[in-house]
Amino acid sequence: MADIFSAVQVGDEVVCRGCLKMEEMISAQRGITDSYSADDVRETEYICSRCNKKIEPFEIKF
């Protein structure tokens, strides 16, 4: 299983979790696509190519 990701590289776009299509989400969960971790998006500011919002770190809190 792939690590938890905050965003995914889809072609030449960086896409946030909220804008991913179902098949893109499945590919990301399987680790097929390049993804950005919460640490990656904390270190570098990424803007979603689809919604034009800053990508926030995604973390699961236990």
mmCIF file as Biopython writes it, N, C-alpha, C and O atoms, coordinates in Angstrom:
data_model
#
loop_
_atom_site.group_PDB
_atom_site.id
_atom_site.type_symbol
_atom_site.label_atom_id
_atom_site.label_alt_id
_atom_site.label_comp_id
_atom_site.label_asym_id
_atom_site.label_entity_id
_atom_site.label_seq_id
_atom_site.pdbx_PDB_ins_code
_atom_site.Cartn_x
_atom_site.Cartn_y
_atom_site.Cartn_z
_atom_site.occupancy
_atom_site.B_iso_or_equiv
_atom_site.auth_seq_id
_atom_site.auth_asym_id
_atom_site.pdbx_PDB_model_num
ATOM 1   N N  . MET A ? 1  ? 0.832   -1.185 0.000   1.0 0.0 1  A 1 
ATOM 2   C CA . MET A ? 1  ? 0.000   0.000  0.000   1.0 0.0 1  A 1 
ATOM 3   C C  . MET A ? 1  ? 0.876   1.247  0.000   1.0 0.0 1  A 1 
ATOM 4   O O  . MET A ? 1  ? 1.910   1.292  0.667   1.0 0.0 1  A 1 
ATOM 5   N N  . ALA A ? 2  ? 0.460   2.242  -0.743  1.0 0.0 2  A 1 
ATOM 6   C CA . ALA A ? 2  ? 1.232   3.474  -0.866  1.0 0.0 2  A 1 
ATOM 7   C C  . ALA A ? 2  ? 1.125   4.315  0.403   1.0 0.0 2  A 1 
ATOM 8   O O  . ALA A ? 2  ? 0.204   4.145  1.202   1.0 0.0 2  A 1 
ATOM 9   N N  . ASP A ? 3  ? 2.076   5.215  0.569   1.0 0.0 3  A 1 
ATOM 10  C CA . ASP A ? 3  ? 2.031   6.138  1.697   1.0 0.0 3  A 1 
ATOM 11  C C  . ASP A ? 3  ? 0.878   7.118  1.517   1.0 0.0 3  A 1 
ATOM 12  O O  . ASP A ? 3  ? 0.327   7.256  0.425   1.0 0.0 3  A 1 
ATOM 13  N N  . ILE A ? 4  ? 0.526   7.789  2.597   1.0 0.0 4  A 1 
ATOM 14  C CA . ILE A ? 4  ? -0.507  8.821  2.531   1.0 0.0 4  A 1 
ATOM 15  C C  . ILE A ? 4  ? 0.050   9.991  1.732   1.0 0.0 4  A 1 
ATOM 16  O O  . ILE A ? 4  ? 1.198   10.391 1.923   1.0 0.0 4  A 1 
ATOM 17  N N  . PHE A ? 5  ? -0.760  10.533 0.843   1.0 0.0 5  A 1 
ATOM 18  C CA . PHE A ? 5  ? -0.305  11.606 -0.031  1.0 0.0 5  A 1 
ATOM 19  C C  . PHE A ? 5  ? -1.217  12.819 0.086   1.0 0.0 5  A 1 
ATOM 20  O O  . PHE A ? 5  ? -2.391  12.699 0.439   1.0 0.0 5  A 1 
ATOM 21  N N  . SER A ? 6  ? -0.656  13.997 -0.218  1.0 0.0 6  A 1 
ATOM 22  C CA . SER A ? 6  ? -1.418  15.242 -0.190  1.0 0.0 6  A 1 
ATOM 23  C C  . SER A ? 6  ? -1.804  15.697 -1.582  1.0 0.0 6  A 1 
ATOM 24  O O  . SER A ? 6  ? -2.809  16.385 -1.763  1.0 0.0 6  A 1 
ATOM 25  N N  . ALA A ? 7  ? -1.004  15.312 -2.566  1.0 0.0 7  A 1 
ATOM 26  C CA . ALA A ? 7  ? -1.257  15.692 -3.955  1.0 0.0 7  A 1 
ATOM 27  C C  . ALA A ? 7  ? -0.622  14.657 -4.870  1.0 0.0 7  A 1 
ATOM 28  O O  . ALA A ? 7  ? 0.198   13.845 -4.443  1.0 0.0 7  A 1 
ATOM 29  N N  . VAL A ? 8  ? -1.019  14.703 -6.140  1.0 0.0 8  A 1 
ATOM 30  C CA . VAL A ? 8  ? -0.537  13.732 -7.118  1.0 0.0 8  A 1 
ATOM 31  C C  . VAL A ? 8  ? -0.135  14.463 -8.393  1.0 0.0 8  A 1 
ATOM 32  O O  . VAL A ? 8  ? -0.745  15.464 -8.770  1.0 0.0 8  A 1 
ATOM 33  N N  . GLN A ? 9  ? 0.893   13.953 -9.044  1.0 0.0 9  A 1 
ATOM 34  C CA . GLN A ? 9  ? 1.306   14.461 -10.350 1.0 0.0 9  A 1 
ATOM 35  C C  . GLN A ? 9  ? 0.497   13.718 -11.405 1.0 0.0 9  A 1 
ATOM 36  O O  . GLN A ? 9  ? 0.639   12.504 -11.553 1.0 0.0 9  A 1 
ATOM 37  N N  . VAL A ? 10 ? -0.356  14.438 -12.143 1.0 0.0 10 A 1 
ATOM 38  C CA . VAL A ? 10 ? -1.169  13.850 -13.210 1.0 0.0 10 A 1 
ATOM 39  C C  . VAL A ? 10 ? -0.732  14.516 -14.508 1.0 0.0 10 A 1 
ATOM 40  O O  . VAL A ? 10 ? -1.095  15.660 -14.781 1.0 0.0 10 A 1 
ATOM 41  N N  . GLY A ? 11 ? 0.047   13.795 -15.301 1.0 0.0 11 A 1 
ATOM 42  C CA . GLY A ? 11 ? 0.620   14.414 -16.502 1.0 0.0 11 A 1 
ATOM 43  C C  . GLY A ? 11 ? 1.556   15.525 -16.077 1.0 0.0 11 A 1 
ATOM 44  O O  . GLY A ? 11 ? 2.508   15.293 -15.332 1.0 0.0 11 A 1 
ATOM 45  N N  . ASP A ? 12 ? 1.285   16.742 -16.554 1.0 0.0 12 A 1 
ATOM 46  C CA . ASP A ? 12 ? 2.109   17.880 -16.150 1.0 0.0 12 A 1 
ATOM 47  C C  . ASP A ? 12 ? 1.415   18.746 -15.102 1.0 0.0 12 A 1 
ATOM 48  O O  . ASP A ? 12 ? 1.849   19.867 -14.837 1.0 0.0 12 A 1 
ATOM 49  N N  . GLU A ? 13 ? 0.339   18.230 -14.505 1.0 0.0 13 A 1 
ATOM 50  C CA . GLU A ? 13 ? -0.415  18.954 -13.487 1.0 0.0 13 A 1 
ATOM 51  C C  . GLU A ? 13 ? -0.128  18.397 -12.091 1.0 0.0 13 A 1 
ATOM 52  O O  . GLU A ? 13 ? 0.127   17.204 -11.927 1.0 0.0 13 A 1 
ATOM 53  N N  . VAL A ? 14 ? -0.173  19.276 -11.095 1.0 0.0 14 A 1 
ATOM 54  C CA . VAL A ? 14 ? -0.166  18.858 -9.697  1.0 0.0 14 A 1 
ATOM 55  C C  . VAL A ? 14 ? -1.604  19.026 -9.216  1.0 0.0 14 A 1 
ATOM 56  O O  . VAL A ? 14 ? -2.163  20.120 -9.290  1.0 0.0 14 A 1 
ATOM 57  N N  . VAL A ? 15 ? -2.203  17.942 -8.725  1.0 0.0 15 A 1 
ATOM 58  C CA . VAL A ? 15 ? -3.626  17.935 -8.393  1.0 0.0 15 A 1 
ATOM 59  C C  . VAL A ? 15 ? -3.814  17.561 -6.922  1.0 0.0 15 A 1 
ATOM 60  O O  . VAL A ? 15 ? -3.215  16.601 -6.435  1.0 0.0 15 A 1 
ATOM 61  N N  . CYS A ? 16 ? -4.655  18.332 -6.219  1.0 0.0 16 A 1 
ATOM 62  C CA . CYS A ? 16 ? -4.942  18.043 -4.809  1.0 0.0 16 A 1 
ATOM 63  C C  . CYS A ? 16 ? -5.886  16.845 -4.701  1.0 0.0 16 A 1 
ATOM 64  O O  . CYS A ? 16 ? -6.501  16.436 -5.686  1.0 0.0 16 A 1 
ATOM 65  N N  . ARG A ? 17 ? -5.992  16.295 -3.503  1.0 0.0 17 A 1 
ATOM 66  C CA . ARG A ? 17 ? -6.853  15.123 -3.275  1.0 0.0 17 A 1 
ATOM 67  C C  . ARG A ? 17 ? -8.308  15.407 -3.621  1.0 0.0 17 A 1 
ATOM 68  O O  . ARG A ? 17 ? -8.998  14.536 -4.151  1.0 0.0 17 A 1 
ATOM 69  N N  . GLY A ? 18 ? -8.777  16.607 -3.330  1.0 0.0 18 A 1 
ATOM 70  C CA . GLY A ? 18 ? -10.169 16.957 -3.572  1.0 0.0 18 A 1 
ATOM 71  C C  . GLY A ? 18 ? -10.547 17.015 -5.040  1.0 0.0 18 A 1 
ATOM 72  O O  . GLY A ? 18 ? -11.714 16.832 -5.384  1.0 0.0 18 A 1 
ATOM 73  N N  . CYS A ? 19 ? -9.590  17.264 -5.901  1.0 0.0 19 A 1 
ATOM 74  C CA . CYS A ? 19 ? -9.864  17.401 -7.332  1.0 0.0 19 A 1 
ATOM 75  C C  . CYS A ? 19 ? -9.591  16.121 -8.129  1.0 0.0 19 A 1 
ATOM 76  O O  . CYS A ? 19 ? -9.858  16.072 -9.330  1.0 0.0 19 A 1 
ATOM 77  N N  . LEU A ? 20 ? -9.069  15.099 -7.477  1.0 0.0 20 A 1 
ATOM 78  C CA . LEU A ? 20 ? -8.764  13.860 -8.187  1.0 0.0 20 A 1 
ATOM 79  C C  . LEU A ? 20 ? -10.032 13.147 -8.637  1.0 0.0 20 A 1 
ATOM 80  O O  . LEU A ? 20 ? -11.024 13.097 -7.909  1.0 0.0 20 A 1 
ATOM 81  N N  . LYS A ? 21 ? -9.984  12.601 -9.841  1.0 0.0 21 A 1 
ATOM 82  C CA . LYS A ? 21 ? -11.064 11.737 -10.322 1.0 0.0 21 A 1 
ATOM 83  C C  . LYS A ? 21 ? -10.881 10.371 -9.665  1.0 0.0 21 A 1 
ATOM 84  O O  . LYS A ? 21 ? -9.803  10.060 -9.159  1.0 0.0 21 A 1 
ATOM 85  N N  . MET A ? 22 ? -11.922 9.570  -9.675  1.0 0.0 22 A 1 
ATOM 86  C CA . MET A ? 22 ? -11.881 8.273  -8.987  1.0 0.0 22 A 1 
ATOM 87  C C  . MET A ? 22 ? -10.725 7.405  -9.484  1.0 0.0 22 A 1 
ATOM 88  O O  . MET A ? 22 ? -10.002 6.824  -8.673  1.0 0.0 22 A 1 
ATOM 89  N N  . GLU A ? 23 ? -10.539 7.307  -10.801 1.0 0.0 23 A 1 
ATOM 90  C CA . GLU A ? 23 ? -9.465  6.452  -11.322 1.0 0.0 23 A 1 
ATOM 91  C C  . GLU A ? 23 ? -8.084  6.996  -10.961 1.0 0.0 23 A 1 
ATOM 92  O O  . GLU A ? 23 ? -7.145  6.222  -10.779 1.0 0.0 23 A 1 
ATOM 93  N N  . GLU A ? 24 ? -7.952  8.329  -10.855 1.0 0.0 24 A 1 
ATOM 94  C CA . GLU A ? 24 ? -6.682  8.923  -10.440 1.0 0.0 24 A 1 
ATOM 95  C C  . GLU A ? 24 ? -6.412  8.628  -8.968  1.0 0.0 24 A 1 
ATOM 96  O O  . GLU A ? 24 ? -5.271  8.371  -8.584  1.0 0.0 24 A 1 
ATOM 97  N N  . MET A ? 25 ? -7.452  8.663  -8.149  1.0 0.0 25 A 1 
ATOM 98  C CA . MET A ? 25 ? -7.317  8.361  -6.718  1.0 0.0 25 A 1 
ATOM 99  C C  . MET A ? 25 ? -6.886  6.909  -6.519  1.0 0.0 25 A 1 
ATOM 100 O O  . MET A ? 25 ? -6.019  6.625  -5.692  1.0 0.0 25 A 1 
ATOM 101 N N  . ILE A ? 26 ? -7.482  6.003  -7.267  1.0 0.0 26 A 1 
ATOM 102 C CA . ILE A ? 26 ? -7.131  4.584  -7.156  1.0 0.0 26 A 1 
ATOM 103 C C  . ILE A ? 26 ? -5.684  4.359  -7.570  1.0 0.0 26 A 1 
ATOM 104 O O  . ILE A ? 26 ? -4.957  3.623  -6.903  1.0 0.0 26 A 1 
ATOM 105 N N  . SER A ? 27 ? -5.255  4.988  -8.669  1.0 0.0 27 A 1 
ATOM 106 C CA . SER A ? 27 ? -3.864  4.861  -9.116  1.0 0.0 27 A 1 
ATOM 107 C C  . SER A ? 27 ? -2.905  5.397  -8.059  1.0 0.0 27 A 1 
ATOM 108 O O  . SER A ? 27 ? -1.850  4.809  -7.817  1.0 0.0 27 A 1 
ATOM 109 N N  . ALA A ? 28 ? -3.269  6.504  -7.436  1.0 0.0 28 A 1 
ATOM 110 C CA . ALA A ? 28 ? -2.417  7.091  -6.397  1.0 0.0 28 A 1 
ATOM 111 C C  . ALA A ? 28 ? -2.347  6.181  -5.174  1.0 0.0 28 A 1 
ATOM 112 O O  . ALA A ? 28 ? -1.274  5.999  -4.598  1.0 0.0 28 A 1 
ATOM 113 N N  . GLN A ? 29 ? -3.480  5.610  -4.775  1.0 0.0 29 A 1 
ATOM 114 C CA . GLN A ? 29 ? -3.502  4.724  -3.613  1.0 0.0 29 A 1 
ATOM 115 C C  . GLN A ? 29 ? -2.687  3.463  -3.854  1.0 0.0 29 A 1 
ATOM 116 O O  . GLN A ? 29 ? -2.107  2.908  -2.920  1.0 0.0 29 A 1 
ATOM 117 N N  . ARG A ? 30 ? -2.640  3.015  -5.082  1.0 0.0 30 A 1 
ATOM 118 C CA . ARG A ? 30 ? -1.850  1.827  -5.427  1.0 0.0 30 A 1 
ATOM 119 C C  . ARG A ? 30 ? -0.376  2.146  -5.624  1.0 0.0 30 A 1 
ATOM 120 O O  . ARG A ? 30 ? 0.438   1.236  -5.780  1.0 0.0 30 A 1 
ATOM 121 N N  . GLY A ? 31 ? -0.026  3.420  -5.619  1.0 0.0 31 A 1 
ATOM 122 C CA . GLY A ? 31 ? 1.367   3.822  -5.765  1.0 0.0 31 A 1 
ATOM 123 C C  . GLY A ? 31 ? 1.843   3.862  -7.196  1.0 0.0 31 A 1 
ATOM 124 O O  . GLY A ? 31 ? 3.049   3.834  -7.445  1.0 0.0 31 A 1 
ATOM 125 N N  . ILE A ? 32 ? 0.922   3.928  -8.147  1.0 0.0 32 A 1 
ATOM 126 C CA . ILE A ? 32 ? 1.277   3.919  -9.565  1.0 0.0 32 A 1 
ATOM 127 C C  . ILE A ? 32 ? 1.742   5.298  -10.027 1.0 0.0 32 A 1 
ATOM 128 O O  . ILE A ? 32 ? 2.628   5.399  -10.876 1.0 0.0 32 A 1 
ATOM 129 N N  . THR A ? 33 ? 1.153   6.357  -9.477  1.0 0.0 33 A 1 
ATOM 130 C CA . THR A ? 33 ? 1.492   7.717  -9.888  1.0 0.0 33 A 1 
ATOM 131 C C  . THR A ? 33 ? 2.473   8.346  -8.913  1.0 0.0 33 A 1 
ATOM 132 O O  . THR A ? 33 ? 2.638   7.871  -7.789  1.0 0.0 33 A 1 
ATOM 133 N N  . ASP A ? 34 ? 3.119   9.417  -9.350  1.0 0.0 34 A 1 
ATOM 134 C CA . ASP A ? 34 ? 4.000   10.175 -8.464  1.0 0.0 34 A 1 
ATOM 135 C C  . ASP A ? 34 ? 3.142   10.999 -7.523  1.0 0.0 34 A 1 
ATOM 136 O O  . ASP A ? 34 ? 2.191   11.655 -7.948  1.0 0.0 34 A 1 
ATOM 137 N N  . SER A ? 35 ? 3.480   10.963 -6.252  1.0 0.0 35 A 1 
ATOM 138 C CA . SER A ? 35 ? 2.677   11.690 -5.274  1.0 0.0 35 A 1 
ATOM 139 C C  . SER A ? 35 ? 3.560   12.595 -4.419  1.0 0.0 35 A 1 
ATOM 140 O O  . SER A ? 35 ? 4.781   12.447 -4.376  1.0 0.0 35 A 1 
ATOM 141 N N  . TYR A ? 36 ? 2.904   13.535 -3.741  1.0 0.0 36 A 1 
ATOM 142 C CA . TYR A ? 36 ? 3.565   14.481 -2.854  1.0 0.0 36 A 1 
ATOM 143 C C  . TYR A ? 36 ? 3.070   14.230 -1.432  1.0 0.0 36 A 1 
ATOM 144 O O  . TYR A ? 36 ? 1.865   14.197 -1.182  1.0 0.0 36 A 1 
ATOM 145 N N  . SER A ? 37 ? 3.992   14.056 -0.522  1.0 0.0 37 A 1 
ATOM 146 C CA . SER A ? 37 ? 3.635   13.798 0.878   1.0 0.0 37 A 1 
ATOM 147 C C  . SER A ? 37 ? 3.302   15.111 1.590   1.0 0.0 37 A 1 
ATOM 148 O O  . SER A ? 37 ? 3.475   16.196 1.035   1.0 0.0 37 A 1 
ATOM 149 N N  . ALA A ? 38 ? 2.825   14.990 2.816   1.0 0.0 38 A 1 
ATOM 150 C CA . ALA A ? 38 ? 2.537   16.176 3.627   1.0 0.0 38 A 1 
ATOM 151 C C  . ALA A ? 38 ? 3.808   16.998 3.836   1.0 0.0 38 A 1 
ATOM 152 O O  . ALA A ? 38 ? 3.764   18.228 3.814   1.0 0.0 38 A 1 
ATOM 153 N N  . ASP A ? 39 ? 4.938   16.321 4.038   1.0 0.0 39 A 1 
ATOM 154 C CA . ASP A ? 39 ? 6.209   17.034 4.210   1.0 0.0 39 A 1 
ATOM 155 C C  . ASP A ? 39 ? 6.590   17.791 2.944   1.0 0.0 39 A 1 
ATOM 156 O O  . ASP A ? 39 ? 7.087   18.915 3.020   1.0 0.0 39 A 1 
ATOM 157 N N  . ASP A ? 40 ? 6.361   17.182 1.774   1.0 0.0 40 A 1 
ATOM 158 C CA . ASP A ? 40 ? 6.672   17.841 0.501   1.0 0.0 40 A 1 
ATOM 159 C C  . ASP A ? 40 ? 5.899   19.146 0.352   1.0 0.0 40 A 1 
ATOM 160 O O  . ASP A ? 40 ? 6.471   20.171 -0.021  1.0 0.0 40 A 1 
ATOM 161 N N  . VAL A ? 41 ? 4.600   19.111 0.644   1.0 0.0 41 A 1 
ATOM 162 C CA . VAL A ? 41 ? 3.791   20.320 0.453   1.0 0.0 41 A 1 
ATOM 163 C C  . VAL A ? 41 ? 4.018   21.349 1.559   1.0 0.0 41 A 1 
ATOM 164 O O  . VAL A ? 41 ? 3.713   22.527 1.371   1.0 0.0 41 A 1 
ATOM 165 N N  . ARG A ? 42 ? 4.549   20.927 2.709   1.0 0.0 42 A 1 
ATOM 166 C CA . ARG A ? 42 ? 4.936   21.894 3.740   1.0 0.0 42 A 1 
ATOM 167 C C  . ARG A ? 42 ? 6.192   22.654 3.314   1.0 0.0 42 A 1 
ATOM 168 O O  . ARG A ? 42 ? 6.300   23.861 3.529   1.0 0.0 42 A 1 
ATOM 169 N N  . GLU A ? 43 ? 7.142   21.935 2.706   1.0 0.0 43 A 1 
ATOM 170 C CA . GLU A ? 43 ? 8.418   22.530 2.314   1.0 0.0 43 A 1 
ATOM 171 C C  . GLU A ? 43 ? 8.293   23.431 1.094   1.0 0.0 43 A 1 
ATOM 172 O O  . GLU A ? 43 ? 8.947   24.471 1.023   1.0 0.0 43 A 1 
ATOM 173 N N  . THR A ? 44 ? 7.463   23.045 0.138   1.0 0.0 44 A 1 
ATOM 174 C CA . THR A ? 44 ? 7.300   23.792 -1.106  1.0 0.0 44 A 1 
ATOM 175 C C  . THR A ? 44 ? 5.822   24.080 -1.312  1.0 0.0 44 A 1 
ATOM 176 O O  . THR A ? 44 ? 4.988   23.186 -1.166  1.0 0.0 44 A 1 
ATOM 177 N N  . GLU A ? 45 ? 5.494   25.314 -1.649  1.0 0.0 45 A 1 
ATOM 178 C CA . GLU A ? 45 ? 4.090   25.662 -1.872  1.0 0.0 45 A 1 
ATOM 179 C C  . GLU A ? 45 ? 3.668   25.186 -3.258  1.0 0.0 45 A 1 
ATOM 180 O O  . GLU A ? 45 ? 4.232   25.602 -4.270  1.0 0.0 45 A 1 
ATOM 181 N N  . TYR A ? 46 ? 2.672   24.311 -3.287  1.0 0.0 46 A 1 
ATOM 182 C CA . TYR A ? 46 ? 2.113   23.816 -4.540  1.0 0.0 46 A 1 
ATOM 183 C C  . TYR A ? 46 ? 0.698   24.345 -4.692  1.0 0.0 46 A 1 
ATOM 184 O O  . TYR A ? 46 ? -0.041  24.455 -3.713  1.0 0.0 46 A 1 
ATOM 185 N N  . ILE A ? 47 ? 0.323   24.673 -5.922  1.0 0.0 47 A 1 
ATOM 186 C CA . ILE A ? 47 ? -1.021  25.133 -6.248  1.0 0.0 47 A 1 
ATOM 187 C C  . ILE A ? 47 ? -1.667  24.069 -7.127  1.0 0.0 47 A 1 
ATOM 188 O O  . ILE A ? 47 ? -1.068  23.617 -8.103  1.0 0.0 47 A 1 
ATOM 189 N N  . CYS A ? 48 ? -2.890  23.669 -6.782  1.0 0.0 48 A 1 
ATOM 190 C CA . CYS A ? 48 ? -3.616  22.673 -7.570  1.0 0.0 48 A 1 
ATOM 191 C C  . CYS A ? 48 ? -3.918  23.250 -8.949  1.0 0.0 48 A 1 
ATOM 192 O O  . CYS A ? 48 ? -4.400  24.377 -9.062  1.0 0.0 48 A 1 
ATOM 193 N N  . SER A ? 49 ? -3.638  22.491 -9.981  1.0 0.0 49 A 1 
ATOM 194 C CA . SER A ? 49 ? -3.873  22.935 -11.356 1.0 0.0 49 A 1 
ATOM 195 C C  . SER A ? 49 ? -5.351  22.992 -11.703 1.0 0.0 49 A 1 
ATOM 196 O O  . SER A ? 49 ? -5.725  23.641 -12.680 1.0 0.0 49 A 1 
ATOM 197 N N  . ARG A ? 50 ? -6.196  22.333 -10.930 1.0 0.0 50 A 1 
ATOM 198 C CA . ARG A ? 50 ? -7.629  22.282 -11.250 1.0 0.0 50 A 1 
ATOM 199 C C  . ARG A ? 50 ? -8.449  23.300 -10.474 1.0 0.0 50 A 1 
ATOM 200 O O  . ARG A ? 50 ? -9.318  23.951 -11.053 1.0 0.0 50 A 1 
ATOM 201 N N  . CYS A ? 51 ? -8.198  23.455 -9.178  1.0 0.0 51 A 1 
ATOM 202 C CA . CYS A ? 51 ? -8.997  24.403 -8.378  1.0 0.0 51 A 1 
ATOM 203 C C  . CYS A ? 51 ? -8.234  25.690 -8.056  1.0 0.0 51 A 1 
ATOM 204 O O  . CYS A ? 51 ? -8.813  26.634 -7.520  1.0 0.0 51 A 1 
ATOM 205 N N  . ASN A ? 52 ? -6.944  25.733 -8.379  1.0 0.0 52 A 1 
ATOM 206 C CA . ASN A ? 52 ? -6.084  26.907 -8.159  1.0 0.0 52 A 1 
ATOM 207 C C  . ASN A ? 52 ? -5.966  27.313 -6.691  1.0 0.0 52 A 1 
ATOM 208 O O  . ASN A ? 52 ? -5.751  28.487 -6.390  1.0 0.0 52 A 1 
ATOM 209 N N  . LYS A ? 53 ? -6.106  26.353 -5.778  1.0 0.0 53 A 1 
ATOM 210 C CA . LYS A ? 53 ? -5.926  26.615 -4.355  1.0 0.0 53 A 1 
ATOM 211 C C  . LYS A ? 53 ? -4.605  26.013 -3.896  1.0 0.0 53 A 1 
ATOM 212 O O  . LYS A ? 53 ? -4.099  25.061 -4.489  1.0 0.0 53 A 1 
ATOM 213 N N  . LYS A ? 54 ? -4.054  26.588 -2.825  1.0 0.0 54 A 1 
ATOM 214 C CA . LYS A ? 54 ? -2.828  26.048 -2.236  1.0 0.0 54 A 1 
ATOM 215 C C  . LYS A ? 54 ? -3.124  24.654 -1.693  1.0 0.0 54 A 1 
ATOM 216 O O  . LYS A ? 54 ? -4.142  24.440 -1.034  1.0 0.0 54 A 1 
ATOM 217 N N  . ILE A ? 55 ? -2.241  23.718 -1.970  1.0 0.0 55 A 1 
ATOM 218 C CA . ILE A ? 55 ? -2.412  22.352 -1.486  1.0 0.0 55 A 1 
ATOM 219 C C  . ILE A ? 55 ? -1.940  22.287 -0.037  1.0 0.0 55 A 1 
ATOM 220 O O  . ILE A ? 55 ? -0.802  22.631 0.282   1.0 0.0 55 A 1 
ATOM 221 N N  . GLU A ? 56 ? -2.838  21.840 0.824   1.0 0.0 56 A 1 
ATOM 222 C CA . GLU A ? 56 ? -2.550  21.723 2.252   1.0 0.0 56 A 1 
ATOM 223 C C  . GLU A ? 56 ? -2.095  20.299 2.569   1.0 0.0 56 A 1 
ATOM 224 O O  . GLU A ? 56 ? -2.523  19.355 1.906   1.0 0.0 56 A 1 
ATOM 225 N N  . PRO A ? 57 ? -1.236  20.134 3.569   1.0 0.0 57 A 1 
ATOM 226 C CA . PRO A ? 57 ? -0.798  18.789 3.957   1.0 0.0 57 A 1 
ATOM 227 C C  . PRO A ? 57 ? -1.982  17.937 4.412   1.0 0.0 57 A 1 
ATOM 228 O O  . PRO A ? 57 ? -2.836  18.406 5.165   1.0 0.0 57 A 1 
ATOM 229 N N  . PHE A ? 58 ? -2.032  16.704 3.961   1.0 0.0 58 A 1 
ATOM 230 C CA . PHE A ? 58 ? -3.078  15.769 4.368   1.0 0.0 58 A 1 
ATOM 231 C C  . PHE A ? 58 ? -2.478  14.788 5.349   1.0 0.0 58 A 1 
ATOM 232 O O  . PHE A ? 58 ? -1.512  14.093 5.036   1.0 0.0 58 A 1 
ATOM 233 N N  . GLU A ? 59 ? -3.054  14.733 6.540   1.0 0.0 59 A 1 
ATOM 234 C CA . GLU A ? 59 ? -2.561  13.822 7.563   1.0 0.0 59 A 1 
ATOM 235 C C  . GLU A ? 59 ? -3.741  13.181 8.275   1.0 0.0 59 A 1 
ATOM 236 O O  . GLU A ? 59 ? -4.779  13.812 8.474   1.0 0.0 59 A 1 
ATOM 237 N N  . ILE A ? 60 ? -3.572  11.942 8.651   1.0 0.0 60 A 1 
ATOM 238 C CA . ILE A ? 60 ? -4.583  11.243 9.434   1.0 0.0 60 A 1 
ATOM 239 C C  . ILE A ? 60 ? -4.173  11.343 10.893  1.0 0.0 60 A 1 
ATOM 240 O O  . ILE A ? 60 ? -3.051  11.000 11.264  1.0 0.0 60 A 1 
ATOM 241 N N  . LYS A ? 61 ? -5.088  11.813 11.704  1.0 0.0 61 A 1 
ATOM 242 C CA . LYS A ? 61 ? -4.801  11.952 13.136  1.0 0.0 61 A 1 
ATOM 243 C C  . LYS A ? 61 ? -5.472  10.810 13.887  1.0 0.0 61 A 1 
ATOM 244 O O  . LYS A ? 61 ? -6.660  10.544 13.705  1.0 0.0 61 A 1 
ATOM 245 N N  . PHE A ? 62 ? -4.698  10.143 14.731  1.0 0.0 62 A 1 
ATOM 246 C CA . PHE A ? 62 ? -5.215  9.015  15.504  1.0 0.0 62 A 1 
ATOM 247 C C  . PHE A ? 62 ? -5.543  9.433  16.899  1.0 0.0 62 A 1 
ATOM 248 O O  . PHE A ? 62 ? -5.993  8.613  17.700  1.0 0.0 62 A 1 
#
